[in-house]
């Protein structure tokens, strides 16, 4: 526990990241796909034989590029900063690892990001002011820069799920940077890159439907029909390739992580599904619905396609995108960096040391101002915040009071001991990190949780001090 814990009541700090990230992904992946959409649409208009049709297309693209600039350049940038702020507070240990291992990757990404911001502004403000061919080249510069940001970010995101054996062999030795490319081009890099590329093209079409739906179908039926139908076609490559790419992606995911999917299948008879399985079903259902809505409401009836229809498609895409990102996060369980760091920030090699020395032995954040050692109760609260707080709240999301409801002090103690022993046959082994610490830590956490779950019991309950190892 090298950093103070960021406590967010009710929703938990993890969902702060999630809520920001879902909207950021929707916008940032549109920034990539839309960056390709604009120059291709402009080139298509420039090649049209009918000058009036071409002018109508270009006028519409001016409006779309303004929408694109505001959404990606303002909201995309602000939400990106929000992600950095929230992950730095929620998972400082994991953030530190990513920064130290990919410092040059982040630097390169920021260079391309600055190129993006510059070129999209130039692209919009030079419509009809510079030579059309030069203007198109500016659009292609933006498109290439945006694709490069995806190429870089994808390597870092996939590293968190599958660091790879080569990087793992040097992890913790100080030589991690020497395996930068091995960590970057990790086992799930290529399937993830192609999957995200498909999502980017789909989002380009979906967001384009927002601006296309606002074209007056009574005054410009031909323009609206052509723009809506052309935008719908951007969904086709992704929805054809995604099932095959998803199979490839899951094949590259470690067996221990794929087991989270089969966990849901194994428990169907009991009337339950794992979270990952439920999310996978949501992705399939919403994706199929997007195809149906886009085809019947947009492609077949483009003139009658209105803004409310477009927003409905966008909301479905938001659900699918959020579900996909959530499923990816859940596949990492019980790690935040696969096989190296648990979701509560404890490094795998540090477990034995913490069990020997204590979870708070080297923490500077749990001592009182006068230097006095905290009581067992406050130690238990600090242990809860550090070991459990990244995934659980006391009364809100994944509430401990509800999960521990009905257990007395001995029952809570036995549950914590089970998490501490972390045996392979434990039902929690697949998706929860071990509880680390000494017997005293176990007792302190037990007493704290017992005081929350069973408030009629005095806070300073009698220490259990049960030897279980």
C-alpha positions as CSV (number, residue, x, y, z in Angstrom):
1,X,0.0,0.0,0.0
2,X,2.4,2.6,-1.3
3,X,-0.2,5.2,-2.1
4,X,-3.3,6.6,-0.3
5,X,-6.5,5.0,-1.3
6,X,-9.1,7.0,-3.4
7,X,-12.4,6.3,-1.8
8,X,-15.5,6.9,-3.9
9,X,-18.7,6.1,-2.0
10,X,-21.5,3.9,-3.5
11,X,-20.1,3.4,-7.0
12,X,-16.5,2.8,-6.2
13,X,-13.4,4.3,-7.8
14,X,-13.3,1.6,-10.5
15,X,-16.6,2.7,-12.0
16,X,-15.3,6.3,-12.2
17,X,-12.8,4.9,-14.6
18,X,-15.4,2.9,-16.4
19,X,-17.9,5.7,-16.9
20,X,-15.3,8.0,-18.3
21,X,-13.7,5.2,-20.4
22,X,-16.9,4.0,-22.1
23,X,-17.7,7.4,-23.4
24,X,-14.0,8.1,-24.3
25,X,-13.8,4.8,-26.2
26,X,-16.9,5.7,-28.2
27,X,-15.4,9.0,-29.1
28,X,-11.7,8.0,-29.6
29,X,-12.5,5.1,-31.8
30,X,-14.8,7.4,-33.8
31,X,-11.8,9.7,-34.1
32,X,-9.9,6.9,-35.9
33,X,-12.8,5.6,-38.0
34,X,-14.2,9.0,-38.7
35,X,-10.7,10.2,-39.7
36,X,-10.8,7.6,-42.5
37,X,-14.4,8.3,-43.3
38,X,-13.9,12.0,-44.0
39,X,-11.1,11.8,-46.7
40,X,-12.8,8.8,-48.4
41,X,-16.1,10.7,-48.5
42,X,-14.3,13.8,-49.8
43,X,-12.5,11.8,-52.5
44,X,-15.8,10.2,-53.5
45,X,-17.4,13.6,-53.9
46,X,-14.5,15.0,-55.9
47,X,-14.8,12.1,-58.3
48,X,-18.6,12.6,-58.9
49,X,-19.5,13.6,-62.4
50,X,-22.5,15.6,-61.4
51,X,-21.2,18.9,-60.0
52,X,-24.4,19.7,-58.1
53,X,-24.4,16.3,-56.3
54,X,-20.7,16.7,-55.6
55,X,-21.3,20.2,-54.1
56,X,-24.1,18.9,-51.9
57,X,-21.9,16.1,-50.6
58,X,-19.0,18.5,-49.9
59,X,-21.4,20.9,-48.1
60,X,-22.6,18.0,-45.9
61,X,-19.0,17.0,-45.2
62,X,-18.3,20.5,-44.0
63,X,-21.1,20.1,-41.4
64,X,-19.9,16.6,-40.5
65,X,-16.3,17.7,-40.1
66,X,-17.4,20.5,-37.7
67,X,-19.3,17.9,-35.6
68,X,-16.3,15.6,-35.8
69,X,-13.9,18.4,-34.7
70,X,-16.0,19.4,-31.7
71,X,-16.7,15.9,-30.5
72,X,-13.2,14.4,-30.9
73,X,-11.1,17.5,-30.3
74,X,-13.0,18.7,-27.2
75,X,-14.9,15.9,-25.6
76,X,-12.4,13.2,-26.7
77,X,-9.5,15.2,-25.3
78,X,-11.1,16.1,-22.0
79,X,-12.3,12.5,-21.4
80,X,-8.8,11.2,-22.2
81,X,-7.4,13.5,-19.5
82,X,-10.1,12.3,-17.2
83,X,-9.0,8.7,-17.7
84,X,-5.4,9.5,-16.8
85,X,-6.6,11.4,-13.7
86,X,-8.9,8.6,-12.6
87,X,-6.5,5.6,-13.2
88,X,-3.7,7.5,-11.5
89,X,-5.8,7.7,-8.3
90,X,-7.6,4.4,-8.6
91,X,-4.7,2.1,-9.7
92,X,-1.5,4.1,-9.0
93,X,0.6,0.9,-8.9
94,X,-0.6,-0.3,-12.3
95,X,-0.4,3.2,-13.8
96,X,3.2,3.4,-12.6
97,X,4.0,0.1,-14.2
98,X,2.5,1.2,-17.5
99,X,4.4,4.5,-17.5
100,X,7.7,3.0,-16.6
101,X,7.5,0.2,-19.2
102,X,6.0,2.2,-22.0
103,X,7.3,5.8,-21.4
104,X,8.5,6.1,-25.0
105,X,5.3,4.5,-26.4
106,X,3.3,7.1,-24.5
107,X,5.6,9.9,-25.8
108,X,5.1,8.7,-29.4
109,X,1.4,8.5,-28.9
110,X,1.3,12.1,-27.7
111,X,3.2,13.2,-30.8
112,X,0.6,11.6,-33.0
113,X,-2.1,13.0,-30.8
114,X,-0.8,16.6,-31.3
115,X,-0.7,15.9,-35.1
116,X,-4.3,14.8,-34.9
117,X,-5.4,18.0,-33.1
118,X,-3.5,20.2,-35.5
119,X,-4.6,18.6,-38.7
120,X,-8.3,18.2,-37.9
121,X,-8.4,21.9,-37.0
122,X,-6.6,22.8,-40.3
123,X,-8.9,20.4,-42.2
124,X,-12.1,22.0,-41.0
125,X,-11.0,25.6,-41.2
126,X,-9.6,25.3,-44.8
127,X,-12.7,24.0,-46.5
128,X,-13.0,26.0,-49.8
129,X,-10.0,28.0,-48.8
130,X,-7.1,26.0,-50.2
131,X,-6.7,23.7,-53.2
132,X,-9.1,20.7,-52.9
133,X,-6.3,18.2,-53.5
134,X,-4.2,19.8,-50.8
135,X,-7.2,19.8,-48.5
136,X,-7.7,16.1,-49.1
137,X,-4.0,15.5,-48.2
138,X,-4.5,17.2,-44.9
139,X,-7.4,14.8,-44.2
140,X,-5.2,11.8,-45.0
141,X,-2.5,13.1,-42.7
142,X,-5.0,13.2,-39.9
143,X,-6.2,9.7,-40.8
144,X,-2.7,8.2,-40.7
145,X,-2.0,9.9,-37.3
146,X,-5.2,8.7,-35.8
147,X,-4.5,5.1,-36.9
148,X,-1.0,5.4,-35.4
149,X,-2.5,6.3,-32.0
150,X,-4.7,3.2,-32.2
151,X,-1.7,1.1,-33.0
152,X,0.2,2.3,-30.0
153,X,-2.6,2.4,-27.5
154,X,-3.7,-1.1,-28.5
155,X,-0.3,-2.5,-27.6
156,X,-0.5,-1.1,-24.1
157,X,-4.1,-2.2,-23.5
158,X,-3.5,-5.7,-24.6
159,X,-0.3,-5.9,-22.5
160,X,-2.5,-5.6,-19.4
161,X,-4.2,-8.8,-20.3
162,X,-1.4,-10.8,-21.8
163,X,2.1,-9.4,-21.0
164,X,3.7,-12.4,-22.6
165,X,6.2,-14.9,-21.2
166,X,9.2,-12.9,-22.5
167,X,8.3,-9.9,-20.5
168,X,7.3,-11.9,-17.5
169,X,10.7,-13.5,-17.4
170,X,12.3,-10.2,-16.6
171,X,9.5,-8.5,-14.7
172,X,10.7,-7.1,-11.4
173,X,14.4,-7.2,-12.4
174,X,14.6,-3.7,-13.6
175,X,15.2,-4.9,-17.2
176,X,11.6,-4.7,-18.3
177,X,12.3,-1.9,-20.8
178,X,14.7,-4.2,-22.7
179,X,11.6,-6.3,-23.6
180,X,9.5,-3.3,-24.7
181,X,8.7,-4.8,-28.1
182,X,7.9,-8.2,-26.7
183,X,5.5,-6.6,-24.2
184,X,4.0,-4.4,-26.9
185,X,3.5,-7.1,-29.5
186,X,2.0,-9.4,-27.0
187,X,-0.2,-12.5,-27.7
188,X,-3.5,-10.6,-28.1
189,X,-2.1,-7.6,-29.9
190,X,-3.0,-8.5,-33.5
191,X,-6.5,-9.9,-33.0
192,X,-7.3,-6.9,-30.7
193,X,-6.0,-4.4,-33.2
194,X,-8.1,-5.9,-36.0
195,X,-11.2,-6.0,-33.7
196,X,-10.8,-2.4,-32.7
197,X,-10.2,-1.4,-36.3
198,X,-13.5,-2.9,-37.2
199,X,-15.2,-1.2,-34.3
200,X,-13.7,2.1,-35.5
201,X,-15.1,1.8,-39.0
202,X,-18.5,0.8,-37.6
203,X,-18.5,3.8,-35.2
204,X,-17.6,6.1,-38.2
205,X,-20.7,5.0,-39.9
206,X,-22.9,5.2,-36.8
207,X,-21.8,8.7,-35.9
208,X,-22.1,9.8,-39.5
209,X,-25.8,8.7,-39.3
210,X,-26.3,11.3,-36.7
211,X,-25.3,14.2,-39.0
212,X,-26.9,12.5,-42.1
213,X,-30.2,12.1,-40.3
214,X,-30.5,15.8,-40.0
215,X,-30.5,16.4,-43.8
216,X,-34.0,17.5,-44.9
217,X,-35.4,14.6,-46.8
218,X,-38.1,16.7,-48.4
219,X,-35.7,19.2,-49.8
220,X,-32.7,17.0,-50.5
221,X,-34.0,13.4,-50.8
222,X,-31.2,12.3,-53.1
223,X,-28.4,13.6,-50.9
224,X,-29.9,12.1,-47.7
225,X,-30.4,8.8,-49.4
226,X,-26.9,8.6,-50.7
227,X,-25.3,9.8,-47.4
228,X,-27.3,7.5,-45.1
229,X,-26.8,4.4,-47.3
230,X,-23.1,5.1,-47.7
231,X,-22.8,5.5,-43.9
232,X,-24.6,2.2,-43.2
233,X,-22.2,0.4,-45.5
234,X,-19.4,1.2,-43.0
235,X,-20.9,-1.2,-40.6
236,X,-20.6,-4.2,-42.9
237,X,-16.9,-5.1,-42.6
238,X,-16.9,-5.1,-38.9
239,X,-20.0,-7.3,-38.5
240,X,-18.7,-9.8,-41.0
241,X,-15.2,-10.1,-39.5
242,X,-15.9,-9.7,-35.8
243,X,-17.1,-13.3,-35.1
244,X,-13.9,-14.7,-36.6
245,X,-11.6,-12.1,-35.0
246,X,-13.3,-12.7,-31.6
247,X,-12.6,-16.5,-31.8
248,X,-8.9,-15.7,-32.6
249,X,-8.7,-13.2,-29.7
250,X,-10.2,-15.6,-27.2
251,X,-7.8,-18.3,-28.5
252,X,-4.9,-16.1,-27.6
253,X,-6.3,-15.3,-24.1
254,X,-4.8,-17.5,-21.4
255,X,-6.8,-20.6,-20.4
256,X,-7.2,-19.3,-16.8
257,X,-9.0,-16.2,-18.2
258,X,-11.1,-18.1,-20.7
259,X,-12.3,-20.2,-17.8
260,X,-14.3,-17.1,-16.7
261,X,-16.5,-17.7,-19.7
262,X,-16.9,-21.4,-19.2
263,X,-17.8,-20.6,-15.5
264,X,-21.0,-19.1,-16.8
265,X,-21.8,-22.1,-19.0
266,X,-21.0,-24.5,-16.3
267,X,-23.6,-22.9,-14.0
268,X,-26.5,-22.6,-16.4
269,X,-28.2,-25.5,-14.7
270,X,-28.2,-23.5,-11.5
271,X,-30.0,-20.6,-13.1
272,X,-27.0,-18.3,-13.0
273,X,-24.5,-16.9,-15.5
274,X,-21.1,-15.3,-14.8
275,X,-20.8,-11.6,-15.4
276,X,-18.5,-12.2,-18.4
277,X,-21.0,-14.6,-20.0
278,X,-23.9,-12.1,-19.5
279,X,-21.9,-9.3,-21.0
280,X,-21.0,-11.5,-24.0
281,X,-24.7,-12.1,-24.6
282,X,-25.4,-8.4,-24.4
283,X,-22.8,-7.7,-27.0
284,X,-24.3,-10.3,-29.4
285,X,-27.9,-9.1,-28.9
286,X,-27.1,-5.4,-29.2
287,X,-24.9,-5.9,-32.3
288,X,-27.6,-7.9,-34.0
289,X,-30.1,-5.2,-33.2
290,X,-27.8,-2.5,-34.6
291,X,-27.7,-4.4,-37.9
292,X,-31.4,-4.8,-38.0
293,X,-32.2,-1.2,-37.1
294,X,-29.6,0.2,-39.5
295,X,-30.8,-2.0,-42.4
296,X,-34.6,-1.6,-42.0
297,X,-34.7,2.0,-40.7
298,X,-31.7,3.6,-42.5
299,X,-30.7,1.6,-45.6
300,X,-34.2,0.7,-46.8
301,X,-35.9,4.0,-45.8
302,X,-33.1,6.6,-45.8
303,X,-35.4,9.6,-46.5
304,X,-37.5,8.9,-43.5
305,X,-34.5,8.1,-41.3
306,X,-34.5,10.8,-38.6
307,X,-32.4,11.9,-35.6
308,X,-34.3,9.8,-33.1
309,X,-33.6,6.7,-35.2
310,X,-29.9,7.7,-35.4
311,X,-29.7,8.2,-31.6
312,X,-31.3,4.8,-31.0
313,X,-28.5,3.2,-33.1
314,X,-25.9,5.3,-31.2
315,X,-27.3,4.2,-27.9
316,X,-27.2,0.5,-29.0
317,X,-23.5,1.1,-30.0
318,X,-22.8,2.6,-26.7
319,X,-24.2,-0.4,-24.9
320,X,-22.2,-2.8,-27.2
321,X,-19.0,-0.7,-26.7
322,X,-19.4,-0.5,-23.0
323,X,-20.2,-4.2,-22.7
324,X,-17.1,-5.0,-24.8
325,X,-14.8,-2.9,-22.6
326,X,-16.3,-4.2,-19.4
327,X,-15.9,-7.8,-20.7
328,X,-12.3,-7.1,-21.5
329,X,-11.8,-5.8,-18.0
330,X,-13.5,-8.8,-16.5
331,X,-11.3,-11.2,-18.5
332,X,-8.3,-9.8,-16.7
333,X,-9.6,-10.9,-13.3
334,X,-8.1,-11.4,-10.8
335,X,-5.3,-9.3,-12.3
336,X,-5.0,-5.7,-13.5
337,X,-1.8,-6.7,-15.3
338,X,-2.0,-10.4,-16.2
339,X,0.0,-12.7,-14.0
340,X,2.0,-9.8,-12.6
341,X,-0.3,-7.5,-10.6
342,X,-3.6,-8.3,-8.9
343,X,-6.6,-6.1,-9.3
344,X,-5.9,-4.5,-5.9
345,X,-2.4,-3.4,-6.8
346,X,-0.5,-6.3,-5.1
347,X,2.3,-7.7,-7.2
348,X,2.2,-11.5,-7.5
349,X,5.9,-11.9,-6.3
350,X,5.1,-9.7,-3.3
351,X,2.5,-12.0,-1.8
352,X,4.9,-14.1,0.2
353,X,6.7,-11.1,1.6
354,X,3.4,-9.4,2.6
355,X,2.1,-12.6,4.3
356,X,5.3,-12.6,6.3
357,X,5.7,-8.9,7.1
358,X,2.1,-7.7,7.1
359,X,0.1,-5.7,4.5
360,X,0.7,-2.3,6.2
361,X,4.3,-2.9,7.2
362,X,5.7,-0.5,4.7
363,X,2.7,1.9,4.3
364,X,3.2,5.5,5.1
365,X,-0.5,6.3,4.8
366,X,-2.1,4.6,7.9
367,X,-0.3,6.3,10.7
368,X,-1.7,9.0,12.8
369,X,-0.3,12.5,12.8
370,X,1.4,12.1,16.2
371,X,3.2,9.0,14.9
372,X,1.2,6.6,17.0
373,X,0.4,3.2,15.6
374,X,-3.3,2.9,14.6
375,X,-5.7,0.7,16.4
376,X,-6.7,-2.8,15.1
377,X,-10.0,-1.3,14.0
378,X,-8.4,1.5,11.9
379,X,-5.8,-1.0,10.6
380,X,-8.7,-3.2,9.4
381,X,-10.3,-0.3,7.6
382,X,-7.0,0.5,5.9
383,X,-6.6,-3.1,4.9
384,X,-10.1,-3.1,3.5
385,X,-9.5,0.0,1.5
386,X,-6.3,-1.3,0.1
387,X,-7.1,-5.0,-0.5
388,X,-10.8,-4.9,-1.2
389,X,-11.7,-1.3,-2.1
390,X,-10.7,-1.4,-5.8
391,X,-13.6,-3.8,-6.5
392,X,-16.0,-3.4,-3.5
393,X,-17.8,-0.7,-1.6
394,X,-19.4,-1.0,1.8
395,X,-22.9,0.0,0.8
396,X,-23.0,0.6,-3.0
397,X,-21.4,-1.4,-5.9
398,X,-20.6,-4.9,-4.9
399,X,-21.4,-4.0,-1.3
400,X,-19.6,-5.9,1.5
401,X,-22.5,-5.4,3.8
402,X,-24.8,-7.3,1.5
403,X,-22.2,-9.9,0.5
404,X,-21.3,-10.7,4.1
405,X,-24.9,-10.4,5.4
406,X,-25.9,-13.3,7.6
407,X,-22.3,-14.1,8.6
408,X,-21.2,-13.7,12.2
409,X,-17.7,-12.9,13.2
410,X,-16.5,-16.5,12.9
411,X,-18.1,-16.8,9.4
412,X,-16.5,-13.6,8.2
413,X,-13.1,-14.8,9.6
414,X,-13.4,-18.2,7.9
415,X,-14.3,-16.4,4.6
416,X,-11.2,-14.2,4.8
417,X,-9.0,-17.2,5.7
418,X,-10.3,-18.9,2.6
419,X,-9.3,-15.9,0.5
420,X,-5.9,-15.8,2.2
421,X,-5.2,-19.5,1.7
422,X,-6.1,-19.1,-2.0
423,X,-6.4,-22.8,-2.8
424,X,-6.8,-23.7,-6.4
425,X,-10.2,-25.4,-5.8
426,X,-11.6,-22.2,-4.1
427,X,-14.6,-20.9,-6.0
428,X,-13.2,-17.4,-5.7
429,X,-9.7,-18.3,-7.1
430,X,-10.6,-17.6,-10.7
431,X,-11.7,-14.0,-10.3
432,X,-10.6,-12.6,-6.9
433,X,-7.0,-11.8,-5.7
434,X,-5.8,-13.4,-2.5
435,X,-6.1,-11.7,0.8
436,X,-2.5,-11.0,1.8
437,X,-1.1,-10.3,5.2
438,X,-0.4,-11.9,8.6
439,X,-2.7,-13.5,11.1
440,X,-3.0,-10.1,12.8
441,X,-4.1,-8.5,9.4
442,X,-6.7,-11.2,9.0
443,X,-8.1,-10.5,12.5
444,X,-8.1,-6.7,12.0
445,X,-10.0,-7.0,8.7
446,X,-12.4,-9.5,10.3
447,X,-13.1,-7.2,13.2
448,X,-13.6,-4.2,10.9
449,X,-16.0,-6.0,8.5
450,X,-17.9,-7.6,11.4
451,X,-18.4,-4.1,12.9
452,X,-19.9,-3.0,9.6
453,X,-22.0,-6.1,8.9
454,X,-23.1,-6.6,12.5
455,X,-23.1,-3.1,14.0
456,X,-24.6,-4.4,17.3
457,X,-21.2,-6.0,18.0
458,X,-18.7,-3.6,19.6
459,X,-16.1,-2.3,17.2
460,X,-13.2,-3.6,19.3
461,X,-14.2,-7.2,19.1
462,X,-12.0,-9.8,20.8
463,X,-9.0,-10.7,18.5
464,X,-9.3,-14.2,17.0
465,X,-5.6,-14.8,16.4
466,X,-6.4,-18.2,15.0
467,X,-3.4,-19.9,13.5
468,X,-4.5,-21.3,10.2
469,X,-1.2,-21.9,8.4
